């Protein structure tokens, strides 16, 4: 089963909780056991699994990524978004999450996040269930 989702990001950099959307995909699929893959088809965005109980964690992640990969550096890429490409590569374009008894197998505090590094933009992500 394959699902396509779109979202509109609001800031240049943000982590958007998409857990509920992915959980609804699992539920509506009827799949009881398997694997859920969430994939982002963009070179300046990513997807991660991390804590979703405390929104400060999202801000801390973004803050530290800015330290590790600053926006203004001596990059060769002329579009002015090399930092976004690098952050996307560091975080990654996909996450594979097990499905058991019709539910995502996530830790108590874990959620699934779309990571925007070059917004605001209209974006997509895909969910595949097997």
N, CA, C and O atoms as a MOPAC input file, in Angstrom:
PM7 MOZYME 1SCF
protein

 N      0.84700 1    -1.17100 1     0.00000 1
 C      0.00000 1     0.00000 1     0.00000 1
 C      0.89900 1     1.24300 1     0.00000 1
 O      1.90600 1     1.29800 1     0.70500 1
 N      0.51400 1     2.22700 1    -0.79800 1
 C      1.31400 1     3.43600 1    -0.99300 1
 C      0.41400 1     4.65800 1    -0.84200 1
 O     -0.63300 1     4.74700 1    -1.48400 1
 N      0.82300 1     5.59600 1     0.00700 1
 C      0.05700 1     6.82200 1     0.23000 1
 C      0.95200 1     8.04100 1     0.01600 1
 O      2.13400 1     8.03000 1     0.35800 1
 N      0.36800 1     9.08600 1    -0.55300 1
 C      1.06100 1    10.34900 1    -0.77300 1
 C      0.41700 1    11.42000 1     0.08500 1
 O     -0.80800 1    11.52100 1     0.15300 1
 N      1.23700 1    12.21000 1     0.73300 1
 C      0.74100 1    13.31200 1     1.57000 1
 C      1.45000 1    14.59600 1     1.17500 1
 O      2.61100 1    14.58000 1     0.76600 1
 N      0.74400 1    15.69900 1     1.30000 1
 C      1.35800 1    17.00300 1     1.08000 1
 C      1.17100 1    17.84400 1     2.33400 1
 O      0.22000 1    17.66400 1     3.09400 1
 N      2.09100 1    18.75100 1     2.52500 1
 C      1.99000 1    19.69400 1     3.63600 1
 C      2.64300 1    20.99100 1     3.21500 1
 O      3.44700 1    21.02800 1     2.28300 1
 N      2.29400 1    22.02800 1     3.89900 1
 C      2.87100 1    23.35100 1     3.65700 1
 C      3.67700 1    23.73300 1     4.88600 1
 O      3.13300 1    23.87100 1     5.98100 1
 N      4.98500 1    23.90300 1     4.69500 1
 C      5.82000 1    24.30800 1     5.82500 1
 C      5.71400 1    25.81800 1     6.00300 1
 O      5.38600 1    26.54900 1     5.06900 1
 N      6.00000 1    26.26700 1     7.22600 1
 C      5.78700 1    27.67200 1     7.56200 1
 C      7.06900 1    28.45600 1     7.81300 1
 O      7.05100 1    29.68600 1     7.84900 1
 N      8.18000 1    27.74800 1     7.98700 1
 C      9.43700 1    28.41300 1     8.32600 1
 C     10.57400 1    27.82100 1     7.49900 1
 O     10.41300 1    26.77100 1     6.87600 1
 N     11.70400 1    28.48400 1     7.49200 1
 C     12.85300 1    27.94400 1     6.76800 1
 C     13.26400 1    26.60000 1     7.34100 1
 O     13.57700 1    25.66600 1     6.60200 1
 N     13.26000 1    26.50900 1     8.66700 1
 C     13.61700 1    25.24900 1     9.32100 1
 C     12.58500 1    24.92600 1    10.38600 1
 O     12.28900 1    25.74500 1    11.25500 1
 N     12.04400 1    23.72200 1    10.30400 1
 C     11.09200 1    23.27600 1    11.31700 1
 C     10.95000 1    21.76500 1    11.25300 1
 O     11.19700 1    21.13900 1    10.22200 1
 N     10.54800 1    21.20100 1    12.37700 1
 C     10.22400 1    19.78000 1    12.46300 1
 C      8.72600 1    19.68900 1    12.71100 1
 O      8.21400 1    20.21100 1    13.70100 1
 N      8.03100 1    19.02000 1    11.79900 1
 C      6.58100 1    18.92100 1    11.84300 1
 C      6.20300 1    17.48800 1    12.22200 1
 O      6.62200 1    16.53100 1    11.57000 1
 N      5.41900 1    17.35800 1    13.26800 1
 C      4.99400 1    16.04300 1    13.74300 1
 C      3.96900 1    15.46300 1    12.77100 1
 O      2.86700 1    15.99500 1    12.63600 1
 N      4.33300 1    14.37300 1    12.09700 1
 C      3.43900 1    13.70100 1    11.15400 1
 C      3.01300 1    12.32500 1    11.67400 1
 O      2.48700 1    11.50400 1    10.92200 1
 N      3.24500 1    12.08600 1    12.95900 1
 C      2.95200 1    10.77700 1    13.55500 1
 C      1.50400 1    10.36400 1    13.34000 1
 O      1.23600 1     9.24400 1    12.90400 1
 N      0.58100 1    11.24700 1    13.63700 1
 C     -0.84200 1    10.91300 1    13.54000 1
 C     -1.23100 1    10.52000 1    12.11000 1
 O     -2.00300 1     9.58300 1    11.90700 1
 N     -0.69400 1    11.23500 1    11.13000 1
 C     -0.97400 1    10.92000 1     9.73100 1
 C     -0.47900 1     9.52200 1     9.38300 1
 O     -1.18900 1     8.74800 1     8.74100 1
 N      0.73500 1     9.20300 1     9.80500 1
 C      1.30700 1     7.88900 1     9.50800 1
 C      0.52500 1     6.80400 1    10.24500 1
 O      0.26300 1     5.74200 1     9.68000 1
 N      0.15300 1     7.05500 1    11.48800 1
 C     -0.65900 1     6.08900 1    12.24500 1
 C     -2.00400 1     5.83900 1    11.56000 1
 O     -2.47000 1     4.70100 1    11.51300 1
 N     -2.62500 1     6.88700 1    11.03100 1
 C     -3.89500 1     6.73000 1    10.32200 1
 C     -3.72100 1     5.90300 1     9.05700 1
 O     -4.60100 1     5.12100 1     8.69900 1
 N     -2.58300 1     6.07300 1     8.37300 1
 C     -2.30100 1     5.26000 1     7.18900 1
 C     -2.20600 1     3.78400 1     7.55200 1
 O     -2.73800 1     2.92300 1     6.85100 1
 N     -1.52000 1     3.50600 1     8.65900 1
 C     -1.39300 1     2.11500 1     9.10700 1
 C     -2.77100 1     1.54700 1     9.42900 1
 O     -3.10500 1     0.44100 1     9.00300 1
 N     -3.55300 1     2.28700 1    10.16200 1
 C     -4.88300 1     1.82300 1    10.55300 1
 C     -5.76600 1     1.55900 1     9.33400 1
 O     -6.41200 1     0.51500 1     9.24400 1
 N     -5.79100 1     2.50500 1     8.40400 1
 C     -6.66400 1     2.35800 1     7.23700 1
 C     -6.18800 1     1.27300 1     6.27400 1
 O     -6.97600 1     0.77200 1     5.47200 1
 N     -4.91900 1     0.90800 1     6.34400 1
 C     -4.38800 1    -0.12300 1     5.45000 1
 C     -4.87500 1    -1.52100 1     5.81400 1
 O     -4.96300 1    -2.40000 1     4.95700 1
 N     -5.19000 1    -1.71700 1     7.09200 1
 C     -5.58300 1    -3.04900 1     7.54700 1
 C     -4.41200 1    -3.98400 1     7.77700 1
 O     -4.60700 1    -5.13900 1     8.15700 1
 N     -3.20500 1    -3.50600 1     7.55300 1
 C     -2.00900 1    -4.33500 1     7.75700 1
 C     -1.79000 1    -4.52400 1     9.25500 1
 O     -1.79000 1    -3.55800 1    10.01800 1
 N     -1.60600 1    -5.75900 1     9.66200 1
 C     -1.41800 1    -6.06800 1    11.08500 1
 C      0.05200 1    -6.22500 1    11.45900 1
 O      0.46900 1    -5.81200 1    12.54100 1
 N      0.82500 1    -6.81300 1    10.57500 1
 C      2.26000 1    -7.03200 1    10.82900 1
 C      3.01700 1    -6.63500 1     9.57400 1
 O      2.61500 1    -6.98700 1     8.46500 1
 N      4.10200 1    -5.90900 1     9.74200 1
 C      4.87500 1    -5.53400 1     8.56900 1
 C      5.81800 1    -4.39200 1     8.83800 1
 O      6.36000 1    -4.23500 1     9.93200 1
 N      5.99400 1    -3.60000 1     7.80400 1
 C      6.94500 1    -2.50200 1     7.86200 1
 C      6.32600 1    -1.26700 1     7.22300 1
 O      5.70300 1    -1.34000 1     6.16400 1
 N      6.51000 1    -0.14000 1     7.88600 1
 C      6.05700 1     1.15200 1     7.38400 1
 C      7.29600 1     1.96900 1     7.02600 1
 O      8.15500 1     2.21300 1     7.87300 1
 N      7.37700 1     2.38500 1     5.77800 1
 C      8.48300 1     3.23500 1     5.34400 1
 C      7.92600 1     4.61500 1     5.03800 1
 O      6.97700 1     4.75800 1     4.26700 1
 N      8.52100 1     5.62300 1     5.64700 1
 C      8.17100 1     7.01800 1     5.38600 1
 C      9.34400 1     7.61300 1     4.62100 1
 O     10.48900 1     7.56500 1     5.07000 1
 N      9.03600 1     8.17500 1     3.45200 1
 C     10.07800 1     8.68100 1     2.55600 1
 C      9.77200 1    10.11700 1     2.13200 1
 O      8.62800 1    10.45600 1     1.82800 1
 N     10.80300 1    10.94900 1     2.11800 1
 C     10.69800 1    12.34700 1     1.71700 1
 C     11.46700 1    12.52300 1     0.40200 1
 O     12.67700 1    12.29600 1     0.36400 1
 N     10.77400 1    12.93000 1    -0.68700 1
 C     11.42600 1    13.04500 1    -1.99100 1
 C     12.02500 1    14.42800 1    -2.27300 1
 O     11.87900 1    14.95900 1    -3.37400 1
 N     12.68300 1    14.99200 1    -1.29700 1
 C     13.24100 1    16.33400 1    -1.45900 1
 C     14.69900 1    16.33600 1    -1.00600 1
 O     15.06000 1    15.62300 1    -0.06900 1
 N     15.53400 1    17.13300 1    -1.66600 1
 C     16.95800 1    17.17800 1    -1.31100 1
 C     17.26200 1    18.17500 1    -0.19800 1
 O     18.39900 1    18.25800 1     0.26600 1
 N     16.25700 1    18.92700 1     0.23300 1
 C     16.47300 1    19.88000 1     1.32300 1
 C     15.48300 1    19.65100 1     2.46400 1
 O     15.19000 1    20.56600 1     3.23400 1
 N     14.97500 1    18.43300 1     2.56500 1
 C     14.08300 1    18.03400 1     3.65000 1
 C     14.46000 1    16.61900 1     4.06000 1
 O     15.25600 1    15.96200 1     3.39000 1
 N     13.88900 1    16.15700 1     5.15800 1
 C     14.23500 1    14.83400 1     5.67000 1
 C     13.09400 1    14.32100 1     6.54400 1
 O     12.07000 1    14.98500 1     6.70600 1
 N     13.28900 1    13.13900 1     7.09900 1
 C     12.32800 1    12.57100 1     8.04700 1
 C     13.11400 1    11.90300 1     9.16700 1
 O     14.13600 1    11.26100 1     8.92600 1
 N     12.62500 1    12.06300 1    10.39100 1
 C     13.30400 1    11.45300 1    11.53300 1
 C     12.28700 1    10.94100 1    12.54000 1
 O     11.12300 1    11.34100 1    12.53600 1
 N     12.75200 1    10.05500 1    13.39600 1
 C     11.97400 1     9.58100 1    14.54000 1
 C     12.69000 1    10.09700 1    15.77600 1
 O     13.87900 1     9.84500 1    15.97200 1
 N     11.94500 1    10.82900 1    16.61500 1
 C     12.54600 1    11.37200 1    17.82700 1
 C     11.44900 1    11.69900 1    18.81900 1
 O     10.28300 1    11.38000 1    18.58900 1
 N     11.81500 1    12.33000 1    19.91700 1
 C     10.84900 1    12.63600 1    20.97300 1
 C      9.79600 1    13.62800 1    20.49600 1
 O     10.11300 1    14.64900 1    19.88700 1
 N      8.53500 1    13.30700 1    20.78500 1
 C      7.47400 1    14.24600 1    20.43000 1
 C      6.67600 1    14.72300 1    21.64500 1
 O      5.69700 1    15.45400 1    21.49300 1
 N      7.07800 1    14.32400 1    22.82200 1
 C      6.38000 1    14.77600 1    24.03200 1
 C      6.78200 1    16.20100 1    24.41200 1
 O      5.94400 1    16.96800 1    24.88700 1
 N      8.02700 1    16.55800 1    24.21400 1
 C      8.53400 1    17.87700 1    24.59800 1
 C      8.96900 1    18.63300 1    23.34600 1
 O      9.98000 1    18.27000 1    22.74500 1
 N      8.24100 1    19.67300 1    22.93100 1
 C      8.59200 1    20.41100 1    21.71700 1
 C      9.95900 1    21.09900 1    21.79000 1
 O     10.51400 1    21.47800 1    20.75900 1
 N     10.49900 1    21.26100 1    22.99200 1
 C     11.83100 1    21.85400 1    23.11400 1
 C     12.89600 1    20.98100 1    22.45800 1
 O     13.91900 1    21.49100 1    22.00100 1
 N     12.66500 1    19.67100 1    22.40700 1
 C     13.63300 1    18.77900 1    21.76400 1
 C     13.76600 1    19.14200 1    20.28600 1
 O     14.87500 1    19.17400 1    19.75300 1
 N     12.64400 1    19.41400 1    19.62600 1
 C     12.68500 1    19.81700 1    18.21000 1
 C     13.52100 1    21.07800 1    18.03400 1
 O     14.33400 1    21.16900 1    17.11500 1
 N     13.31900 1    22.04300 1    18.91700 1
 C     14.08200 1    23.29400 1    18.82800 1
 C     15.56500 1    23.04900 1    19.09000 1
 O     16.42000 1    23.65600 1    18.44500 1
 N     15.86900 1    22.16600 1    20.02700 1
 C     17.26800 1    21.83600 1    20.32000 1
 C     17.93900 1    21.17200 1    19.12200 1
 O     19.09400 1    21.46400 1    18.81500 1
 N     17.22100 1    20.28400 1    18.44800 1
 C     17.77100 1    19.62100 1    17.25800 1
 C     18.08200 1    20.65800 1    16.19000 1
 O     19.17900 1    20.67100 1    15.63100 1
 N     17.12000 1    21.52400 1    15.90800 1
 C     17.34300 1    22.55300 1    14.89000 1
 C     18.47400 1    23.49900 1    15.27200 1
 O     19.28100 1    23.88400 1    14.42700 1
 N     18.53000 1    23.87000 1    16.54300 1
 C     19.58600 1    24.77100 1    17.02000 1
 C     20.96500 1    24.13900 1    16.82300 1
 O     21.89000 1    24.80000 1    16.35300 1
 N     21.09900 1    22.87800 1    17.17800 1
 C     22.39800 1    22.22900 1    17.05100 1
 C     22.78200 1    21.99400 1    15.59400 1
 O     23.95700 1    22.09100 1    15.24200 1
 N     21.80000 1    21.68700 1    14.74300 1
 C     22.09000 1    21.53800 1    13.31400 1
 C     22.60000 1    22.85100 1    12.72500 1
 O     23.46600 1    22.84500 1    11.85100 1
 N     22.06200 1    23.98400 1    13.20300 1
 C     22.55200 1    25.28700 1    12.73400 1
 C     24.00700 1    25.51100 1    13.14500 1
 O     24.78000 1    26.12700 1    12.41200 1
 N     24.36800 1    25.00600 1    14.31900 1
 C     25.76100 1    25.12400 1    14.77200 1
 C     26.66100 1    24.22800 1    13.92000 1
 O     27.72700 1    24.65100 1    13.47300 1
 N     26.22400 1    22.99200 1    13.70200 1
 C     27.02700 1    22.02100 1    12.94300 1
 C     27.15800 1    22.40300 1    11.47200 1
 O     28.21300 1    22.23000 1    10.86300 1
 N     26.05100 1    22.93300 1    10.90600 1
 C     26.01600 1    23.25800 1     9.48000 1
 C     25.42700 1    24.66800 1     9.32600 1
 O     24.22500 1    24.81500 1     9.10600 1
 N     26.26100 1    25.69200 1     9.43900 1
 C     25.75300 1    27.06100 1     9.36100 1
 C     25.24500 1    27.41500 1     7.95800 1
 O     25.72800 1    26.88300 1     6.95800 1
 N     24.27800 1    28.30900 1     7.90200 1
 C     23.71200 1    28.73300 1     6.61800 1
 C     24.74400 1    29.47800 1     5.78600 1
 O     24.87800 1    29.23500 1     4.58700 1
 N     25.46900 1    30.38000 1     6.42300 1
 C     26.45500 1    31.18600 1     5.71000 1
 C     27.83900 1    30.59700 1     5.90800 1
 O     28.42200 1    30.66600 1     6.99000 1
 N     28.34100 1    30.02100 1     4.84300 1
 C     29.66400 1    29.40600 1     4.86000 1
 C     30.21200 1    29.55000 1     3.43700 1
 O     29.53200 1    30.08200 1     2.55900 1
 N     31.38300 1    29.09800 1     3.22200 1
 C     31.99800 1    29.22400 1     1.89600 1
 C     31.59300 1    28.03900 1     1.01700 1
 O     32.43800 1    27.25700 1     0.58000 1
 N     30.27000 1    27.91900 1     0.76300 1
 C     29.75600 1    26.82500 1    -0.05400 1
 C     29.91000 1    27.15100 1    -1.53800 1
 O     29.89600 1    28.32000 1    -1.92300 1
 N     30.05400 1    26.13800 1    -2.35500 1
 C     30.16700 1    26.30900 1    -3.80500 1
 C     28.80400 1    26.40400 1    -4.48700 1
 O     28.66100 1    27.09200 1    -5.49800 1
 N     27.81900 1    25.72500 1    -3.94600 1
 C     26.46200 1    25.72400 1    -4.51900 1
 C     25.91100 1    27.15000 1    -4.48300 1
 O     25.92200 1    27.79000 1    -3.43100 1
 N     25.43800 1    27.64600 1    -5.60800 1
 C     25.07700 1    29.05600 1    -5.73300 1
 C     23.65500 1    29.40200 1    -5.30000 1
 O     23.31300 1    30.58300 1    -5.23600 1
 N     22.82400 1    28.41600 1    -5.00400 1
 C     21.43000 1    28.70800 1    -4.65600 1
 C     21.25000 1    29.22600 1    -3.23400 1
 O     20.16100 1    29.68300 1    -2.88600 1
 N     22.28300 1    29.16500 1    -2.40800 1
 C     22.18600 1    29.67700 1    -1.05000 1
 C     21.52600 1    28.72500 1    -0.06900 1
 O     21.13500 1    29.13800 1     1.02300 1
 N     21.39300 1    27.45300 1    -0.44000 1
 C     20.76100 1    26.48600 1     0.45900 1
 C     21.60400 1    25.22800 1     0.66800 1
 O     21.07700 1    24.15400 1     0.95700 1
 N     22.91000 1    25.37700 1     0.51800 1
 C     23.79100 1    24.22000 1     0.72600 1
 C     23.62900 1    23.62500 1     2.11700 1
 O     23.69200 1    22.40700 1     2.28800 1
 N     23.42000 1    24.48800 1     3.11400 1
 C     23.23700 1    23.96900 1     4.47000 1
 C     22.03300 1    23.04000 1     4.53200 1
 O     22.06600 1    22.02900 1     5.23300 1
 N     20.96600 1    23.37400 1     3.80200 1
 C     19.76600 1    22.53700 1     3.79500 1
 C     20.04300 1    21.17500 1     3.16200 1
 O     19.54700 1    20.15500 1     3.64100 1
 N     20.83000 1    21.15600 1     2.09000 1
 C     21.19600 1    19.88700 1     1.45400 1
 C     22.00100 1    19.00800 1     2.41100 1
 O     21.77800 1    17.80100 1     2.50000 1
 N     22.92800 1    19.62600 1     3.11400 1
 C     23.77400 1    18.87500 1     4.04700 1
 C     22.94900 1    18.34800 1     5.21400 1
 O     23.10800 1    17.19100 1     5.60500 1
 N     22.07800 1    19.16800 1     5.77400 1
 C     21.21700 1    18.72700 1     6.88400 1
 C     20.31900 1    17.57900 1     6.45100 1
 O     20.11900 1    16.62300 1     7.20100 1
 N     19.77900 1    17.67200 1     5.24100 1
 C     18.95100 1    16.58700 1     4.71400 1
 C     19.74300 1    15.28800 1     4.63000 1
 O     19.23800 1    14.22400 1     4.98700 1
 N     20.97800 1    15.37600 1     4.16100 1
 C     21.81100 1    14.17900 1     4.06900 1
 C     22.15100 1    13.61200 1     5.44400 1
 O     22.19100 1    12.39400 1     5.62300 1
 N     22.39400 1    14.48500 1     6.41100 1
 C     22.71800 1    14.02900 1     7.76500 1
 C     21.53700 1    13.30600 1     8.42400 1
 O     21.72500 1    12.26900 1     9.06100 1
 N     20.32600 1    13.84600 1     8.27500 1
 C     19.14000 1    13.25800 1     8.90400 1
 C     18.63700 1    12.07400 1     8.09800 1
 O     18.34500 1    11.02400 1     8.67100 1
 N     18.52900 1    12.21300 1     6.80300 1
 C     18.12200 1    11.11400 1     5.93500 1
 C     16.73100 1    11.28300 1     5.35600 1
 O     15.87700 1    11.96100 1     5.92700 1
 N     16.52100 1    10.65400 1     4.21000 1
 C     15.28200 1    10.80000 1     3.45700 1
 C     14.21100 1     9.78900 1     3.83700 1
 O     13.07400 1     9.91200 1     3.38100 1
 N     14.53700 1     8.79000 1     4.66100 1
 C     13.52000 1     7.78400 1     4.98400 1
 C     13.70900 1     7.21000 1     6.37800 1
 O     14.78300 1     7.27200 1     6.97600 1
 N     12.60900 1     6.64700 1     6.86300 1
 C     12.60100 1     5.92200 1     8.13900 1
 C     11.76800 1     4.66300 1     7.93800 1
 O     10.71400 1     4.70600 1     7.30400 1
 N     12.23300 1     3.56000 1     8.46900 1
 C     11.49500 1     2.29600 1     8.44200 1
 C     11.04800 1     1.99100 1     9.87000 1
 O     11.86300 1     1.91200 1    10.78900 1
 N      9.73800 1     1.82200 1    10.03600 1
 C      9.17100 1     1.61200 1    11.36800 1
 C      8.36800 1     0.30700 1    11.34800 1
 O      7.50000 1     0.13900 1    10.49200 1
 N      8.64100 1    -0.61300 1    12.26800 1
 C      7.87300 1    -1.86100 1    12.29200 1
 C      6.39700 1    -1.60300 1    12.61700 1
 O      6.04800 1    -0.63500 1    13.29300 1
 N      5.55200 1    -2.49500 1    12.11700 1
 C      4.12800 1    -2.48700 1    12.43600 1
 C      3.81700 1    -3.80500 1    13.12700 1
 O      4.13800 1    -4.87600 1    12.61200 1
 N      3.19300 1    -3.72400 1    14.28900 1
 C      2.82100 1    -4.91500 1    15.04800 1
 C      1.40300 1    -4.73000 1    15.55700 1
 O      1.06300 1    -3.68500 1    16.11100 1
 N      0.58000 1    -5.74500 1    15.36700 1
 C     -0.82000 1    -5.70300 1    15.79400 1
 C     -1.53600 1    -4.44900 1    15.26200 1
 O     -2.36200 1    -3.85100 1    15.95200 1
 N     -1.20200 1    -4.06900 1    14.02900 1
 C     -1.86000 1    -2.94400 1    13.37800 1
 C     -1.43500 1    -1.56900 1    13.85600 1
 O     -2.10900 1    -0.57800 1    13.57400 1
 N     -0.31300 1    -1.49800 1    14.58400 1
 C      0.15100 1    -0.20300 1    15.12200 1
 C      1.64200 1    -0.02000 1    14.86900 1
 O      2.40600 1    -0.98400 1    14.82600 1
 N      2.03900 1     1.24700 1    14.70200 1
 C      3.46400 1     1.55500 1    14.60000 1
 C      4.16000 1     1.13600 1    15.88900 1
 O      3.62700 1     1.34700 1    16.97800 1
 N      5.33100 1     0.55300 1    15.77400 1
 C      6.12000 1     0.20900 1    16.95300 1
 C      7.07000 1     1.37800 1    17.21800 1
 O      8.17600 1     1.45000 1    16.68100 1
 N      6.59500 1     2.28100 1    18.06400 1
 C      7.37900 1     3.44600 1    18.47400 1
 C      7.54600 1     3.40500 1    19.98300 1
 O      6.68800 1     2.88500 1    20.69600 1
 N      8.64200 1     3.94800 1    20.46300 1
 C      8.84600 1     4.06200 1    21.89500 1
 C      7.84700 1     5.03000 1    22.50500 1
 O      7.19800 1     5.79600 1    21.79200 1
 N      7.72900 1     4.99500 1    23.80000 1
 C      6.74800 1     5.81000 1    24.51900 1
 C      6.78800 1     7.27400 1    24.10900 1
 O      5.73900 1     7.90000 1    23.96000 1
 N      7.97300 1     7.82700 1    23.92600 1
 C      8.11400 1     9.25800 1    23.66600 1
 C      8.39200 1     9.56600 1    22.20200 1
 O      8.58200 1    10.72800 1    21.84200 1
 N      8.41900 1     8.53700 1    21.34700 1
 C      8.81200 1     8.75400 1    19.95500 1
 C      7.66000 1     9.20000 1    19.06500 1
 O      6.50600 1     8.82300 1    19.26400 1
 N      8.01200 1    10.01300 1    18.08000 1
 C      7.10000 1    10.43700 1    17.03300 1
 C      7.86500 1    10.52600 1    15.72700 1
 O      9.09400 1    10.44600 1    15.70800 1
 N      7.13000 1    10.69300 1    14.63300 1
 C      7.70700 1    10.79600 1    13.29700 1
 C      7.62000 1    12.26100 1    12.86700 1
 O      6.56500 1    12.88600 1    12.97600 1
 N      8.73300 1    12.80000 1    12.38000 1
 C      8.79600 1    14.21600 1    12.04200 1
 C      9.27500 1    14.45000 1    10.61700 1
 O     10.26600 1    13.86900 1    10.17200 1
 N      8.55600 1    15.30800 1     9.91400 1
 C      9.02300 1    15.84600 1     8.64700 1
 C      9.96500 1    16.99800 1     8.99600 1
 O      9.61200 1    17.87800 1     9.78200 1
 N     11.15000 1    16.99000 1     8.41600 1
 C     12.17200 1    17.99900 1     8.71300 1
 C     12.33300 1    18.94300 1     7.52400 1
 O     12.79000 1    18.53400 1     6.45600 1
 N     11.96300 1    20.18200 1     7.71200 1
 C     12.12000 1    21.20500 1     6.68000 1
 C     13.39600 1    21.98200 1     6.93900 1
 O     13.62900 1    22.45900 1     8.05000 1
 N     14.22900 1    22.11000 1     5.90000 1
 C     15.47000 1    22.86200 1     6.04100 1
 C     15.60500 1    24.00000 1     5.02600 1
 O     16.61600 1    24.70100 1     5.02000 1
 N     14.58800 1    24.19000 1     4.16000 1
 C     14.68000 1    25.22400 1     3.11800 1
 C     13.28400 1    25.75200 1     2.77300 1
 O     12.92500 1    25.87200 1     1.60100 1
 N     12.52100 1    26.05900 1     3.79300 1
 C     11.14300 1    26.49500 1     3.57700 1
 C     11.01500 1    28.00000 1     3.63700 1
 O     12.01000 1    28.72500 1     3.63200 1
 N      9.78800 1    28.45500 1     3.69300 1
 C      8.56200 1    27.65700 1     3.61300 1
 C      8.29700 1    27.19700 1     2.18200 1
 O      8.60600 1    27.89000 1     1.21200 1
 N      7.71200 1    26.00000 1     2.08800 1
 C      7.43400 1    25.37700 1     0.78800 1
 C      6.24600 1    24.43000 1     0.89500 1
 O      5.80200 1    24.06500 1     1.98300 1
 N      5.75900 1    24.05400 1    -0.25800 1
 C      4.81100 1    22.95100 1    -0.35000 1
 C      5.65400 1    21.68600 1    -0.49400 1
 O      6.52600 1    21.61500 1    -1.36000 1
 N      5.39600 1    20.69300 1     0.34600 1
 C      6.22300 1    19.48000 1     0.38200 1
 C      5.35400 1    18.23400 1     0.31100 1
 O      4.14000 1    18.28300 1     0.50600 1
 N      6.00900 1    17.12200 1     0.02700 1
 C      5.34200 1    15.82200 1    -0.00900 1
 C      6.11600 1    14.82900 1     0.83600 1
 O      7.31600 1    14.97800 1     1.06900 1
 N      5.39900 1    13.81600 1     1.28800 1
 C      6.06000 1    12.64200 1     1.84000 1
 C      5.19500 1    11.44200 1     1.50600 1
 O      3.98200 1    11.55400 1     1.32900 1
 N      5.85200 1    10.28400 1     1.42400 1
 C      5.18800 1     9.05400 1     1.03500 1
 C      5.24700 1     8.05100 1     2.16900 1
 O      6.21900 1     8.00100 1     2.92400 1
 N      4.20700 1     7.26200 1     2.27900 1
 C      4.14600 1     6.18900 1     3.25900 1
 C      3.87000 1     4.89700 1     2.49100 1
 O      2.88600 1     4.80200 1     1.75700 1
 N      4.74100 1     3.90800 1     2.66400 1
 C      4.56100 1     2.60600 1     2.05500 1
 C      4.44400 1     1.56900 1     3.15300 1
 O      5.24400 1     1.55600 1     4.08900 1
 N      3.45400 1     0.70400 1     3.04300 1
 C      3.22900 1    -0.34800 1     4.04800 1
 C      3.30500 1    -1.70200 1     3.35200 1
 O      2.67200 1    -1.94100 1     2.32400 1
 N      4.11100 1    -2.58100 1     3.95900 1
 C      4.23600 1    -3.94300 1     3.41900 1
 C      4.09800 1    -4.96000 1     4.52200 1
 O      4.17500 1    -6.16200 1     4.26600 1

